[in-house]
């Protein structure tokens, strides 16, 4: 049976041959590309590795989209050469190789996504990778294969300053091995926690039960929107007190960050919770982890189905903490338009989120608003208390 690389090469050759035949016969040539609509288009992978699409096809005719047609063929030629030699390249490298034909990196990235869509394969199948755009920290050891395919020693992510950078190579991510750090007793480590609201009796009443569960294993995997918050938790040694895994994609996550999150979720089988700003963009970033994105619908097979719960920041927390109303930021017209769309979508996908989303109209709050309670409040009180109480919202099954 032909290898995946050989099948992709054949697909590219057939694709180009069809274009040549059309042009030599004097017919108007177009590129059939999968329409990458919003993030909820259905997509699944067949038994033969091909993709089954729920979206529709669109055409790009050379006589109407001449420049983009030419750029697509140019990038396709470059990728075919790399595939033939078995050479991996980053999107940035492709941009510099073809810098005379493109003015921005985004233009190259868009063409590569279109090609992957048109061929019905993943970007990594074209041997195209991205630079590291995410990081992992906390109670996890990682082992990756070297250039010979052998596995080196275990990497302790809890000891790495700034976390372990997630590679852009999807194939490499699919080979990574994981193991938990050794369970540790942390009885008493939450005695200084201040629960949401003014009473401290909640923590005192449940400290023994919570300490027992933390002693047994890690509590969760946390997906964090912002690198600033991620690094704050690392610097505060959060995971040494509350065993957990921290993952950050720095805003909208790359495909590799989502794939790594999916693999960790499948391996450890602990709750996956999301921490983002209380605004439409923050919520949609969590939705990308849960459901994928329009730009990578063709690659959803390796990173879909992450059952991520909404930990915060939420309006109910803002009210319980009595945060200063002056910290609220008014929604822009763009924010309101995005929020209206999210409300329509979540009536089907996560109706239990509607009350929180509805109150987002009153104003948005950044995670950093919690620092008004003290620099250590996020890591020493807010997050441990939410985890202690199981204070995060699940979503409806989809």
ChimeraX attribute file (.defattr): number of C-alpha atoms within 10 A of each C-alpha:
attribute: neighborCount
match mode: 1-to-1
recipient: residues
	/A:1	5
	/A:2	8
	/A:3	8
	/A:4	14
	/A:5	15
	/A:6	13
	/A:7	13
	/A:8	20
	/A:9	19
	/A:10	13
	/A:11	16
	/A:12	20
	/A:13	13
	/A:14	12
	/A:15	15
	/A:16	16
	/A:17	12
	/A:18	14
	/A:19	17
	/A:20	13
	/A:21	12
	/A:22	14
	/A:23	13
	/A:24	9
	/A:25	9
	/A:26	9
	/A:27	10
	/A:28	12
	/A:29	19
	/A:30	19
	/A:31	21
	/A:32	17
	/A:33	19
	/A:34	23
	/A:35	21
	/A:36	21
	/A:37	13
	/A:38	12
	/A:39	16
	/A:40	16
	/A:41	18
	/A:42	12
	/A:43	17
	/A:44	18
	/A:45	17
	/A:46	10
	/A:47	7
	/A:48	7
	/A:49	12
	/A:50	13
	/A:51	20
	/A:52	13
	/A:53	18
	/A:54	14
	/A:55	16
	/A:56	11
	/A:57	14
	/A:58	14
	/A:59	14
	/A:60	16
	/A:61	15
	/A:62	15
	/A:63	11
	/A:64	10
	/A:65	12
	/A:66	12
	/A:67	11
	/A:68	15
	/A:69	18
	/A:70	13
	/A:71	17
	/A:72	20
	/A:73	16
	/A:74	15
	/A:75	20
	/A:76	19
	/A:77	14
	/A:78	14
	/A:79	23
	/A:80	18
	/A:81	13
	/A:82	16
	/A:83	20
	/A:84	11
	/A:85	9
	/A:86	12
	/A:87	12
	/A:88	17
	/A:89	19
	/A:90	15
	/A:91	18
	/A:92	16
	/A:93	15
	/A:94	18
	/A:95	20
	/A:96	14
	/A:97	13
	/A:98	15
	/A:99	13
	/A:100	8
	/A:101	16
	/A:102	14
	/A:103	11
	/A:104	11
	/A:105	15
	/A:106	13
	/A:107	14
	/A:108	23
	/A:109	16
	/A:110	12
	/A:111	19
	/A:112	22
	/A:113	21
	/A:114	23
	/A:115	24
	/A:116	22
	/A:117	25
	/A:118	21
	/A:119	19
	/A:120	22
	/A:121	21
	/A:122	24
	/A:123	22
	/A:124	21
	/A:125	19
	/A:126	26
	/A:127	20
	/A:128	23
	/A:129	22
	/A:130	20
	/A:131	16
	/A:132	16
	/A:133	19
	/A:134	24
	/A:135	22
	/A:136	27
	/A:137	27
	/A:138	29
	/A:139	26
	/A:140	23
	/A:141	19
	/A:142	17
	/A:143	16
	/A:144	19
	/A:145	15
	/A:146	10
	/A:147	7
	/A:148	6
	/A:149	9
	/A:150	8
	/A:151	14
	/A:152	11
	/A:153	10
	/A:154	14
	/A:155	16
	/A:156	19
	/A:157	22
	/A:158	25
	/A:159	15
	/A:160	14
	/A:161	11
	/A:162	18
	/A:163	21
	/A:164	20
	/A:165	18
	/A:166	22
	/A:167	19
	/A:168	22
	/A:169	21
	/A:170	24
	/A:171	14
	/A:172	14
	/A:173	18
	/A:174	14
	/A:175	14
	/A:176	15
	/A:177	16
	/A:178	17
	/A:179	16
	/A:180	17
	/A:181	17
	/A:182	13
	/A:183	13
	/A:184	15
	/A:185	14
	/A:186	17
	/A:187	17
	/A:188	13
	/A:189	14
	/A:190	21
	/A:191	13
	/A:192	12
	/A:193	20
	/A:194	20
	/A:195	23
	/A:196	21
	/A:197	12
	/A:198	10
	/A:199	10
	/A:200	14
	/A:201	11
	/A:202	15
	/A:203	22
	/A:204	16
	/A:205	10
	/A:206	12
	/A:207	18
	/A:208	14
	/A:209	12
	/A:210	20
	/A:211	18
	/A:212	13
	/A:213	15
	/A:214	22
	/A:215	18
	/A:216	13
	/A:217	19
	/A:218	24
	/A:219	22
	/A:220	21
	/A:221	24
	/A:222	25
	/A:223	26
	/A:224	24
	/A:225	25
	/A:226	20
	/A:227	17
	/A:228	13
	/A:229	19
	/A:230	25
	/A:231	18
	/A:232	17
	/A:233	21
	/A:234	23
	/A:235	13
	/A:236	16
	/A:237	16
	/A:238	22
	/A:239	20
	/A:240	15
	/A:241	19
	/A:242	26
	/A:243	26
	/A:244	26
	/A:245	23
	/A:246	29
	/A:247	29
	/A:248	30
	/A:249	26
	/A:250	19
	/A:251	18
	/A:252	21
	/A:253	20
	/A:254	21
	/A:255	29
	/A:256	28
	/A:257	28
	/A:258	27
	/A:259	25
	/A:260	23
	/A:261	26
	/A:262	21
	/A:263	20
	/A:264	22
	/A:265	19
	/A:266	13
	/A:267	12
	/A:268	16
	/A:269	10
	/A:270	15
	/A:271	20
	/A:272	26
	/A:273	22
	/A:274	28
	/A:275	26
	/A:276	26
	/A:277	21
	/A:278	22
	/A:279	24
	/A:280	24
	/A:281	17
	/A:282	23
	/A:283	22
	/A:284	19
	/A:285	24
	/A:286	24
	/A:287	20
	/A:288	20
	/A:289	27
	/A:290	20
	/A:291	22
	/A:292	27
	/A:293	26
	/A:294	16
	/A:295	18
	/A:296	20
	/A:297	28
	/A:298	31
	/A:299	25
	/A:300	23
	/A:301	18
	/A:302	19
	/A:303	21
	/A:304	21
	/A:305	17
	/A:306	21
	/A:307	20
	/A:308	25
	/A:309	21
	/A:310	22
	/A:311	22
	/A:312	25
	/A:313	25
	/A:314	25
	/A:315	20
	/A:316	14
	/A:317	17
	/A:318	20
	/A:319	13
	/A:320	12
	/A:321	16
	/A:322	12
	/A:323	16
	/A:324	11
	/A:325	11
	/A:326	7
	/A:327	15
	/A:328	16
	/A:329	13
	/A:330	15
	/A:331	17
	/A:332	11
	/A:333	9
	/A:334	10
	/A:335	17
	/A:336	16
	/A:337	12
	/A:338	15
	/A:339	22
	/A:340	15
	/A:341	12
	/A:342	19
	/A:343	19
	/A:344	12
	/A:345	14
	/A:346	16
	/A:347	13
	/A:348	12
	/A:349	15
	/A:350	16
	/A:351	15
	/A:352	15
	/A:353	18
	/A:354	16
	/A:355	12
	/A:356	13
	/A:357	22
	/A:358	14
	/A:359	13
	/A:360	21
	/A:361	16
	/A:362	12
	/A:363	16
	/A:364	23
	/A:365	23
	/A:366	15
	/A:367	19
	/A:368	15
	/A:369	17
	/A:370	19
	/A:371	11
	/A:372	11
	/A:373	14
	/A:374	10
	/A:375	13
	/A:376	15
	/A:377	16
	/A:378	22
	/A:379	22
	/A:380	24
	/A:381	19
	/A:382	22
	/A:383	22
	/A:384	23
	/A:385	20
	/A:386	16
	/A:387	17
	/A:388	21
	/A:389	13
	/A:390	11
	/A:391	15
	/A:392	20
	/A:393	17
	/A:394	17
	/A:395	17
	/A:396	14
	/A:397	9
	/A:398	9
